[in-house]
Amino acid sequence: AMDHSLSELPTIAFRLRVRISEPGTNRIRDDMKGVGRQVEALRDLLDAAGIEIVDHTGQTTPSTGAFQQRVRALERVEGLTCETVIETVKPTVRYKGRVLQVGEVILGAPPETSV
């Protein structure tokens, strides 16, 4: 039960941070600056407690060809040249290096090429 709480709290902090940011950026929206300070304080506390929140958005398929995360969906995206995480649904959460929660992602793939 403790592991679940330890992974759920960082997930909520992660989702709050995404919601108050400009779409596609890490910049907090102007109308959310006050909330942003509270979310950052929460994330700082989690960090100080040894909890790491990993956002996978933008990561590409490793050379080993296998993601450590759970892939919830695969979408074809114009302009991609390799498989790339286009959205982190749930971040990977680690406590002192131990994985408490495996990340869940939506993977973007290049459009299928017609031969």
Buried (B, 14 or more C-beta within 10 A) or exposed (E): EEEEEBBBBBBEBBBBBBEBBEEEEEEBBEEBEEBBEEBEEBBEEBEEEEBBBBBBBEBBBEEEEEBEBEBEEEEEBEEBEEBBBBBBBBBBBBBEEEBBBBBBBBBBBBEEEEE
